[in-house]
Amino acid sequence: MEQQLFDYTKQDAAGACSTAHAWAKVPAPLTTSERHALAERAAALLKKHNAVLVAHYYVDGPLQDLALATGGIVSDSLEMARFGRDHAAQTLVVAGVRFMGETAKILSPEKRVLMPDLDATCSLDLGCPADDFARFCDAHPDRQVVVYANTSAAVKARADWMVTSSCALEIVSDLHAKGQKILWAPDRHLGRYIQEQTGADMLMWNGACIVHDEFRGLELEILREQHPGALVLVHPESPKSVVEQADVVGSTSALIKAVVEGNAPAYIVATDNGILHRMRQLAPGKVLIEAPTAGNSATCKSCAHCPWMAMNGLANLVDCLESGQPEIHVDEATRVKAQHCINRMLDFTAARKAQTSGMTPGIGAA
């Protein structure tokens, strides 16, 4: 069945998703001594405030290292949500982007959820305004509303299901098997991939991740010729011309697993380059090559790094721990509605994990 695409067009760089503000707020580089001092201060503050650091694979390496050193986690968005919900700490500090902090608060309303900078957001979130999305849903009441994790609490409140890449394929397959038609938002590339794999009837919002949307199929072909035998690892938010060349289609957790367990001479990685830090730690000595994007400068041809993820730093982490701000708040009525679709996902994945002894078919988590 051919996909149907709802033509929402406000996620261009000149409109809702301008990155100029984000790049202007990216912390300045630190000296080695500054980095060590701030990491020590942050660790002491986490302990003092009974707080735990929950970091995404795309934030900069020093934050990932600090999370692991202090009993926190570095993970994909699904495991971030689970970890924060189940951890005993009463303060969660989320190093990532705003929808991740909102998800933590939705699942743990009794906990305080802090972020280094609330302006750290996501092009998929910005490109799917809640009011416009509600009108889209109203126009198609016969469809199950399935939204990607990269959306606001208000959009999740309108959804029947929230998914991450780890479970989207299985959940949509299950809904399709039950005869359900899908309204999908917001990433069109991930939606297309899932539709092609499942054959589901999917009406899609026209959103894209500004990082993954920049990967180019022709440039990847040229790079593959230069590195024969390299395994190509691709995040499914990438364009079809890139996904079609992949040896492994997945994201964060799945791509890291492919590097750790693989025996290829090299790996071409098409996702945010923040993931390379953890890949290098878990698979030292393996050759990792960044996939080419449309970006081109004097020093790089692959500039795949999210400016909003880059806004997280040790200095503003220390600031938020010292001040207790900024804190994530979610309106209670919105929170309750959004929690329903998230819990459905968590219950579904828990049941499947029990059935498969922890092996999740399909693609890795977002």
N, C-alpha and C positions, 0 to 999 in steps of 0.2 A: 504494500500500500504506500502510495506517495505521501510524503509529509505535507502538511499545510502550515504556512508561516504567516503569523499575524505581523503586519509590517509596522512595528513601533520603531521610530527612527531617532530618538533623542539621545542615544548613547554615543554620539560622535564626540571627538576630542574637543570640538569647539563649543559643545553644549553642556549637558548635564555631567559629563565625565571628564571635564578638563582636569589635567594633572598638574597644572602649574602651581596651584596652592599646595599640593602634596609635596612636590619636589622642593618647594621653598622651605618646607618644614622638616625635611630630612636632616637628622642631627649631623653635625660636623664630625669628621673623622677624629678618633682619639689616639693619643700616643699610647704606647704599651703601658706606661706607668699610670696614666689616667684610666685606662681600661681596667687594670687590676684593682685600683683603688675603688672605682665605682662598683665593680663586681663584689668586692668584699663588703662594701657598704650596703648594697642591695641584699646580699645574703643575710647580713645581720638584721636588716629591717624585716625581711620575710619571716625570720625566726621570731623576732620581737612581736610581730602582729599576728602570729599564727596564720600566716598566709602561704599560699602555694602558687608557683609560677607555672602557667599553662601556655606553652608556646607552640606556634605552628612551624612546620618545616621551612616556610618561606621567609621567616624573619632572619635577621643577620646572626652569624655564628656565635658571637659572644652571649647573646640572649639564649640561644639554644643550649650552650654549654652551662650557663648559670641555672637554667631550669633543671637540667639533669643532675647538676652538682648539689642542688638543694632539695631533692626529693620531689620535684615537679615532673613534667612530661614534655616531650617534644613529639608531636604527632600530627595526624590529619584531623580534619574538623570533627569527624565522627568520634574519634577517641578523645579529643579535647572535651567534647560534650559529656561523654561517659565519665571520664576521669574527674572532671569538676563536680559532677553530680554525686559521685560516690566517695570523694575524698573527705576526710574529717575536718579539714581546714575550714574556718568560717569566713575567710577572705580569699577570693580567687583573683589572681592578677593575670589577665589575658593579654599575651603578646601576640597580636595578629591584627585582624580588622574587625570593625564594629559589629558585624552580624555574628561573629564568634562570641563576643562579649554578651550580646543580647541573648544568644542561645544559652549561654551559661546561666544568665539571670532567669530565663524562662524555666529552666530545669531546677534551679536552686534559689527560689525566691527569698529564702531565709538567710542567704549568704550575701555578703558584700562583694560586688564584682567591680574591680578597678581595671583601667586600661591606661597605658602611658599617654595616649592621645586619642580622644574621641573623634577627631577628624579623620582618623585612619579608617577608610571605608573601602568600597569595592565597586568597580564599574558595573558589575551585574546587579548589585543592589541599587546603585544610583539610576541605572537604566530601566528600573521596574518600579515606578512610583505606585504607592498603594492605591490611590484613588483611581488612576488609570487602569490598574490591574483589576480592581473591583468591577469596573464597568466591563472589562473583557470577560470576567467570570459571569457576570449577569447576563451577558449576551449568549452564553453557552451553558445553560443550567443542566444539560444532559451529560456533562463530562465530569469525570473525577479530576479534581485539581491537584496536580503534583508539582511541587516547587522544589527547586534546588536549595541547598543550605545557604547559598550566597544571596540571600534576600533578607529584607527587614522583618522585624517582628510583626509589623502590620500586614505584610504580604503573607507570612506564615499563618496569621490568624484567619486568613480567608481560605487556606488550603485544606484539603483532605489528607494529604500526605506531604511530609518533607522527606527528601532523600539526599544522600551524598553519593558520590560515584561508586562507593563500595556496594551499595545496595540498590541503586536506581534500576539497574538492569533486571534484577530479580523482582523488585516490586512491580515494575511496569509489566514484566512478563506475567506475573501472577494476576494483575488486573486485566490484562489482555485475555488470559485464559478464561477469565470469568465473564468475558464479553463486555468489559468496560471500555469506553472511549476516554481519551486522556486530553486534558488541557495542561500543557507543560510550560513552565517558565523558570528562569529567564534565558538560559544559554542555548542558542540555536544549534551550536556545533555538538554539544553533548546530547541534546535532544535528537538530532539527526542520527547520531551514532546508535542511540538506544532504539530509535524507530527502525533503523535498518536491521538491527540484531533481533528485534522482537516481532516486527510486522504489525505493531500496534497502530491504531488510529490515533494520531497525535496532532493536535492543533498547538502550534508553538509561538511563543513570544519571541520577538526578534532582538535578543540581547547577545552580548559577547563579552568575554574577558579581554581587556585591552592588551594583556600580556600574551596570552595564547593565540589570539587572533592575528598576531604579527608574524607567526611562523609561516614560512613560505615553502611550498612543495618543490618548486624548481630549484631553489637554493639547496634544499635538502638532498635532492638528487645529485647535485654537483658534489656536495660534501660526502655523500656515500661513496661516490666514485674515488674520492681521495683516501677513503678509509675502508677498503674492502674487508669484509668479515666483521665490521663493527655492528653491534646489535643496536637497533633503533628503538628508543623508548619514547612514547608519545602520550601526552595528556589528552584525554578525549574532548577537552574544550578547544582543541586546535582545529583548523580548517580540514576539510575532507581530503584535500590533496596531500596533507601531511600525515593524517591518520592512516591513509591507504598504504603508506610506505613503512608502517610500524611493524616491528617484530613483537613488541609488547604494547598494547594499548592499556593505559592505566594512569594512576596519578599517585603522587607522594608515596604512600605505603607500598603499593604494588610495584612502582618503579624502583624504589629502594631495594625491595626484595629481589627484583630481577638482577640488579647489580651484585648484590651480596651472594646470590646463589648461582649466578651465571659463570660461564667459562669462556666468554668471548674475549678477543684481544682488546676490544675497545667498546665504548658505549656512547652513542650519540643521544643526548638527552634534550627532549623538547618539552620543557616546562620551566617555571620560574627558577632562575639559577640559585636562589637561596637553598634549594634542596641539595646542591652539590656539597655543601658543608657536611651534612650528615652522611651522605654517600661516601665521602672520602674517609670519614671516621670509621664507618662500618665495613668498608671495602678498601683498605689502604693498598696502594700500589696499582689499582686498576685505573685504566685510562678513561677519563671522562671528557667528552667533547660537547660543548654547547651547540645546540641546533641553531641554524641561522634564522634571523628574523628580517623584517623589512628595514629595521633600524641599521644605520651604517654611519660610522664616525671614523676619526683618525685612529682610534685604538680598538674598536670592536665592530664586528658585524652581527653579533648576537647580544642584544641589550635587554634580555628577557628578565626584568626584575620589576616587581610591582612597587610603584612609588608609595602606596599607602602602607604596605608591609615595611618598607624602608623607613617609615616615620617612627617605628619602634626602636628605641635605643636605651643604653644603660643609664644615661643621664636623666631622661624623662621617666624611666622606670623608678629611679631613686626618688625623683620629685613626687611621683604619685604615691609611693609608699610613705614618704614623710608627711605628706599633706592629707592623704586619704581621698584625693581627688585626681582626675575626674572619675566619677562613679557612674556605672551603668544603671539606669532606671527604666523599667518597662511598665506602662500602664497596666493595672491589674486585669481589667477586662480583656485587653489585648493579650496579656500573658497567658491567661487561662485558655483562650481560643488557640493560641499558637502552640501551647503545650500539647494539645490533643494530637496535632499532626506529627509532632516530634516523638511523642510516646508511641504512636502507632509504628513509626519507623524502628524505634529501639526495641519494641516488643517483637516485631517481625524479624529483625536481625538476630536477636537473642534466640528465637526459636530455630532459625536456620543454622545458626552456629552450633546449637546443641545437636541438630540432625547431622551436621557434616563434620563434627569434631574440630571446629574452628577453621576449616578450609572454606573460604568464600569464593565461589566461582565468579567469573566476570572480571570486573575492573576494580582497581584500588580506590581507596577513600579519597575524598576531595581535599 
